[in-house]
């Protein structure tokens, strides 16, 4: 389950010690790209109060919008599992894709071809400069695990996803699974 090497498609689980960081406390991030120049990911378990229709009235859908991360939060991004339907998609790994022709995607949503289980939208993304993520890994800020859900990750990631992953890790992490998000409230 725990991965040895940073690779796109893996999941980053925020260490319980990341407390007080509003963006990353209890986050699960899908690593969408990782190169020597930097890394990009999307927070999977931080839904916002918006739907796609709230942001784009021409889209006839109530798909939730998620906080993808603190970078470029005025831009909308998406990942999906239907590359055969969305031209110009970029493969992240094993059946999960990033972006593509957005106008065509909106049309497919409006006609009901693309369902909630096929796509997830994000405001912003999480980004790291060259070697920044490696340094955070060495500082034990993240737990790196393989994405065993593959393209079904879109349906799996919920607000309880971080807790589920911490329980699966077991051992010393179990104590954190029932701790309040803000320890001051304990």
C-alpha positions as CSV (number, residue, x, y, z in Angstrom):
1,X,0.0,0.0,0.0
2,X,2.7,2.5,0.9
3,X,4.6,3.6,-2.2
4,X,8.3,4.0,-2.3
5,X,8.7,6.6,-5.1
6,X,6.8,9.7,-6.0
7,X,4.8,9.0,-9.2
8,X,1.8,10.6,-10.8
9,X,-1.3,8.7,-10.0
10,X,-0.2,8.0,-6.4
11,X,-2.1,9.5,-3.4
12,X,-0.6,11.8,-0.8
13,X,-2.1,11.5,2.6
14,X,-1.5,14.4,4.9
15,X,0.4,13.4,8.1
16,X,-1.7,14.0,11.2
17,X,1.0,16.4,12.3
18,X,-0.1,18.9,9.7
19,X,-2.4,20.9,12.0
20,X,-3.5,24.4,11.4
21,X,-2.8,24.4,7.7
22,X,-6.3,25.1,6.2
23,X,-5.4,23.8,2.8
24,X,-3.7,20.5,3.7
25,X,-4.9,19.5,7.2
26,X,-6.5,16.0,6.7
27,X,-6.1,16.1,2.9
28,X,-5.9,13.3,0.4
29,X,-4.3,14.5,-2.8
30,X,-4.2,12.7,-6.2
31,X,-0.8,13.4,-7.7
32,X,-1.7,14.4,-11.3
33,X,1.9,15.1,-12.5
34,X,5.4,14.7,-11.1
35,X,8.6,15.6,-12.9
36,X,12.0,17.1,-12.1
37,X,10.4,20.5,-12.7
38,X,7.7,20.1,-10.1
39,X,4.4,18.4,-9.2
40,X,0.7,19.0,-9.5
41,X,-2.1,17.5,-7.5
42,X,-5.8,17.8,-6.6
43,X,-7.2,17.5,-3.1
44,X,-9.9,14.9,-3.4
45,X,-11.7,15.2,0.0
46,X,-12.5,18.9,0.4
47,X,-15.9,19.6,-1.2
48,X,-17.0,23.2,-1.5
49,X,-20.5,24.5,-1.1
50,X,-20.7,25.1,-4.9
51,X,-22.0,23.0,-7.8
52,X,-20.9,23.3,-11.4
53,X,-24.2,25.0,-12.2
54,X,-23.4,27.7,-9.6
55,X,-20.2,28.6,-11.4
56,X,-21.3,27.9,-15.0
57,X,-25.1,28.5,-15.3
58,X,-25.1,27.0,-18.9
59,X,-24.2,23.6,-17.4
60,X,-27.3,21.7,-16.3
61,X,-25.8,19.7,-13.5
62,X,-25.4,19.7,-9.7
63,X,-21.9,18.0,-9.7
64,X,-20.0,19.2,-6.6
65,X,-17.0,21.4,-6.9
66,X,-14.0,20.5,-4.7
67,X,-11.1,22.6,-3.4
68,X,-8.3,21.4,-5.5
69,X,-5.6,23.3,-3.6
70,X,-4.4,26.8,-2.9
71,X,-3.0,27.6,-6.4
72,X,-5.1,29.4,-9.0
73,X,-8.4,29.0,-7.1
74,X,-10.1,31.2,-9.7
75,X,-9.6,28.5,-12.3
76,X,-11.7,25.3,-12.8
77,X,-10.0,22.0,-13.4
78,X,-11.3,18.5,-13.8
79,X,-10.3,14.8,-13.7
80,X,-12.3,12.0,-15.3
81,X,-12.4,8.4,-16.4
82,X,-13.9,8.8,-19.9
83,X,-11.0,9.7,-22.2
84,X,-12.8,8.1,-25.1
85,X,-15.5,10.8,-24.7
86,X,-13.3,13.8,-23.9
87,X,-10.7,14.8,-26.6
88,X,-7.3,16.0,-25.5
89,X,-7.3,14.3,-22.1
90,X,-4.0,13.7,-20.4
91,X,-3.6,10.3,-18.7
92,X,-2.6,10.5,-15.0
93,X,-2.6,6.7,-14.5
94,X,-4.6,3.6,-15.0
95,X,-7.9,5.0,-16.3
96,X,-7.8,8.4,-14.6
97,X,-7.4,11.5,-16.8
98,X,-6.9,15.2,-16.4
99,X,-8.6,17.9,-18.5
100,X,-9.5,17.9,-22.2
101,X,-11.9,19.8,-24.4
102,X,-14.0,21.7,-21.9
103,X,-16.7,23.0,-24.3
104,X,-17.3,19.4,-25.5
105,X,-17.3,18.2,-21.9
106,X,-20.0,20.7,-20.9
107,X,-22.1,19.5,-23.8
108,X,-21.7,15.8,-22.7
109,X,-22.7,16.7,-19.2
110,X,-25.8,18.6,-20.4
111,X,-26.9,15.6,-22.5
112,X,-26.4,13.2,-19.6
113,X,-23.6,11.3,-21.3
114,X,-21.1,12.1,-18.5
115,X,-22.3,11.2,-15.1
116,X,-21.2,12.1,-11.6
117,X,-19.2,8.9,-11.3
118,X,-17.2,9.9,-14.4
119,X,-15.9,13.4,-13.5
120,X,-14.8,15.6,-10.6
121,X,-14.3,19.4,-10.7
122,X,-11.9,21.5,-8.7
123,X,-11.3,25.1,-8.0
124,X,-7.5,25.5,-7.9
125,X,-4.8,22.9,-7.6
126,X,-1.9,21.9,-5.4
127,X,1.5,22.7,-6.8
128,X,5.1,22.2,-5.8
129,X,8.3,23.6,-7.3
130,X,11.2,21.4,-8.3
131,X,12.2,19.2,-5.3
132,X,9.7,20.9,-3.0
133,X,7.5,17.8,-2.7
134,X,10.6,15.6,-2.1
135,X,11.7,17.9,0.7
136,X,8.2,17.8,2.3
137,X,8.3,14.0,2.0
138,X,11.7,13.9,3.8
139,X,10.1,16.2,6.5
140,X,7.4,13.6,7.0
141,X,4.6,15.9,5.9
142,X,3.0,13.3,3.6
143,X,2.4,9.5,3.4
144,X,2.7,8.3,-0.1
145,X,0.4,5.4,-1.1
146,X,-0.6,3.7,-4.3
147,X,-4.0,4.5,-5.8
148,X,-5.5,1.1,-5.6
149,X,-8.9,2.5,-6.6
150,X,-7.6,3.5,-10.0
151,X,-10.4,5.2,-12.1
152,X,-13.0,4.5,-9.4
153,X,-11.3,7.1,-7.1
154,X,-13.8,9.6,-8.4
155,X,-16.6,7.9,-6.5
156,X,-14.5,6.9,-3.5
157,X,-13.1,10.2,-2.3
158,X,-15.3,11.7,0.3
159,X,-15.0,14.0,3.4
160,X,-14.2,10.9,5.4
161,X,-11.5,9.6,3.0
162,X,-8.6,10.9,5.1
163,X,-9.8,9.1,8.2
164,X,-10.4,5.9,6.2
165,X,-6.8,5.9,4.9
166,X,-5.4,6.6,8.3
167,X,-7.3,3.7,9.8
168,X,-6.0,1.4,7.0
169,X,-2.5,2.5,7.8
170,X,-3.1,1.3,11.4
171,X,-0.4,1.3,14.0
172,X,0.5,4.6,15.5
173,X,-2.0,6.3,13.1
174,X,-5.0,4.8,14.7
175,X,-5.0,7.2,17.6
176,X,-5.4,10.1,15.1
177,X,-8.4,8.6,13.3
178,X,-10.8,9.8,16.1
179,X,-9.0,12.9,17.1
180,X,-10.9,16.2,16.3
181,X,-9.7,18.1,13.3
182,X,-8.8,21.0,15.5
183,X,-7.2,19.6,18.7
184,X,-8.0,22.9,20.5
185,X,-11.6,21.8,20.4
186,X,-10.8,18.6,22.3
